[in-house]
Amino acid sequence: MPSIEREIRSFIVENFLLAREENLGDNDSFLEKGIFDSTGILELVSFVENRYNIELEPDELVPDNLDSIASLAQFLQRKLAAQSAIPEMSVPAPSVQSGL
Amino acid sequence: MNATSAVSPDILKIDAASETERITANIRDLVFKKLRRKGAVVGVSGGIDSAVVAFLCARALGPERVLVLFTPEADSSADSLRLGKMVAESIAAPSLLENITPILQAAGCYERRDAAIRQVVPDYGPGHKCKLVLPDLLSGDRYPIYFMVVQSPDGKSEQTRLTAEAYLGVLAATNLKQRTRKLVEYYYADLKHYVVAGTPNRLEYDQGFFVRYGDGAADLKPIAHLYKSQVYQLAAYLGVPQEVQNRVPTTDTYSLEQSQEEFYFSLPLKKMDLCLYGKNKGIAASELAPLVGLPEQQVERVYNLIDAKRNATRYLHMPPALVEPIPEI
């Protein structure tokens, strides 16, 4: 079962880093690294909602939850655990094809 | 806020008279000598920026060498045309009205936009109005994620977060408006052997608040170096009609009234202006914060957002890329 961190990293590398030779640490700020523009953030949110079959509330769309691989993974683990008592670090099967 | 700032509240104050002289000399030199054209087309929207550019061009070239163009469309506010006409009358320049709605309809602008909106608001249709908004950065540390505000025919408003696909669909369709306006401006520029004067202020130019080959296209941009509050100072000096000076800046792109800060800057323009100046001059967030009236952490956040926006919109300023330079040109 892939870790949430690995899935997020893979999504970002495939959709945003593309040919850019950049190292992205788990705690690097997406904003400071300039990974996303306004469209990119929406793509990230859509990916997360579709992949983990959750809905993000407006007050959850904050940098504390979304601004690095590590913070997003931790947020998702908390959200998934609270939502359906799924054990931490496990990932549900994809409900929707990812990638925009 | 009790703290006082070491930064002068007059940091954005300019000598409007000498700045006007400098810009008008520059316009004359560009139009007549470098670009070798006979005058300037100015698309006037009823807003402060295009009004100031029209006034400056009239001073520089003579009002008879300025063509003021009004290009309203179905979603334009009636005020835009009324105030635009007021500007043209004030400078005694010839003006033309070209309603671009038929061109936009033929290009499918409204249909394509509505189809994109229906991806997130399925019952969106005739009688509905819409606008794109960003969250208010002042209300907390939030991501600049766009929401669509839709007003149904019975007046009820709902706010829905956009998907990336819907956002890009709305943007691609509405960008047809700015590109069509530019198409019409260049038609008249060709017809009269004029240049097209662009109207961005520094905040818009720096932060990429324009459509590539739409309102971003122009032969000269005479106020692109001026902060928004400096544009207001020039407007007062030049005698731009008071009603135009008092108007809240809007995008005039969506059927619901949309302020520029809702759509792009997410902070009141005065604060955004000061933050951009502070960042450009290397003023520490802690020094600037009392003057802006924001906590230091918030100013720091705005500084970071300015960089993020510059990175995201850098390509808008780039000329078409060539595989190798052509030295003969």
Chai-1 contact restraints between the chains, C-beta under 6 A:
chainA,res_idxA,chainB,res_idxB,connection_type,confidence,min_distance_angstrom,max_distance_angstrom,comment,restraint_id
A,L31,B,A308,contact,1.0,0.0,6.0,A-B,restraint_1
A,G34,B,A308,contact,1.0,0.0,6.0,A-B,restraint_2
A,G34,B,N311,contact,1.0,0.0,6.0,A-B,restraint_3
A,D37,B,A312,contact,1.0,0.0,6.0,A-B,restraint_4
A,S38,B,P144,contact,1.0,0.0,6.0,A-B,restraint_5
A,T39,B,A164,contact,1.0,0.0,6.0,A-B,restraint_6
A,I41,B,Y143,contact,1.0,0.0,6.0,A-B,restraint_7
A,I41,B,I145,contact,1.0,0.0,6.0,A-B,restraint_8
A,L42,B,A164,contact,1.0,0.0,6.0,A-B,restraint_9
A,L42,B,Y167,contact,1.0,0.0,6.0,A-B,restraint_10
A,E43,B,A164,contact,1.0,0.0,6.0,A-B,restraint_11
A,S46,B,T163,contact,1.0,0.0,6.0,A-B,restraint_12
A,S46,B,A164,contact,1.0,0.0,6.0,A-B,restraint_13
A,L61,B,Y143,contact,1.0,0.0,6.0,A-B,restraint_14
A,L61,B,I145,contact,1.0,0.0,6.0,A-B,restraint_15
A,V62,B,D141,contact,1.0,0.0,6.0,A-B,restraint_16
A,V62,B,R142,contact,1.0,0.0,6.0,A-B,restraint_17
A,P63,B,D141,contact,1.0,0.0,6.0,A-B,restraint_18
A,L100,B,A164,contact,1.0,0.0,6.0,A-B,restraint_19
